[in-house]
Amino acid sequence: MAFAPFDLTGKTALVTGGNKGIGLGMAEGLAAAGANLAIWGRKEADNKAAAEKLSGIGAGEAKAWTVDVADEQAVIEATQDVVKTFGRIDTCIANAGVGFSAPSFHEMTTEIWRKNMSVNLDGAFWTLRESAKHMVARSKEGDTGGSLMGTASLGALMGAPKNEAYTATKGALITLIKGLAVEYARYGIRANTILPGWIATDMTAGAQSNDKFETHVISRVPMKRWGEPEDFAGAAVYLASDASRFHTGDTLLIDGGYVLF
C-alpha cells in the first residue's frame, strides 16, 4: 500500500475566516489534498467566490456559510449544519480575526477591547468548543481523531504598542490550544496553533503601502519578502493529516525567520 499521510480524501475541514487571506490560503491546500471544505465568513460575496474557487481545486466539495463567530448561537447552529451537510468535522481551524488598535494603550476604549475579544477570543472559544463536542461524541462511538487549530499572531510573542487588545487575544489563544491538546489527547484529537509573521493580507494593507515599514521591518525578514496566504497551505495540510498524528500542543511559527533576526 502506498504511503499517503497527507491524503485528506473523505475528511472535512472547517475554516473560519476562510474566504480571504490566510484562511483561504489554508483552505486551498486542504482542498488540493482532497478534503471537503466548510468556509465561514461574514461577507456573502467573498464566501461565494471562495467556495467557487475551492470547488475547482480538489475532489472534495466546498460550501460556505455566512457566520459571525462573535455570535455564539450562530456558531452552534452553523457547526450543526456543517455536520449535517458533510457528516463530520475532522479539522477545525479557528482563523477568523480582527485587529482594532488605539492611539495609545491609555486611550484605548472598552469598545475597542471588546471588539477584539468578541471575534478573536470569544469566537475562537465557541468555534473550537462546538467542533470538539462533535469530535468527542464521534470518538466515543469508535471513530477517534481530529485536529483543532487556531491562528494566532507574531504579536503574541512580541511587544506591540497600541495593539495590546489584539495581541492579548492571540496570546490567550495559544494557551487555550495548549489546554485542548492535553485535555483531548485521550480521544486522539490534536490541537496546535499557527503563528503568522508579517503576511500580505487585507489586515496589513496599510503597512504594505508604507515605505518606512518596508525599510525598517520587512527588510529584517531573512527571506526578504512579505509572507503570502499560500505559504500556510502546507502547514494546514500537515496538521489536518495523519502525518501529524503524534504532534500536538505546538505553535508553528511561519514568519520567514523574522523573530530570529
Beta strands, then each sheet from edge to edge (+ up, - down):
strand 1: 12-16
strand 2: 36-41
strand 3: 62-66
strand 4: 91-94
strand 5: 146-151
strand 6: 189-196
strand 7: 251-254
sheet 1: 3+ 2+ 1+ 4+ 5+ 6+ 7+
end
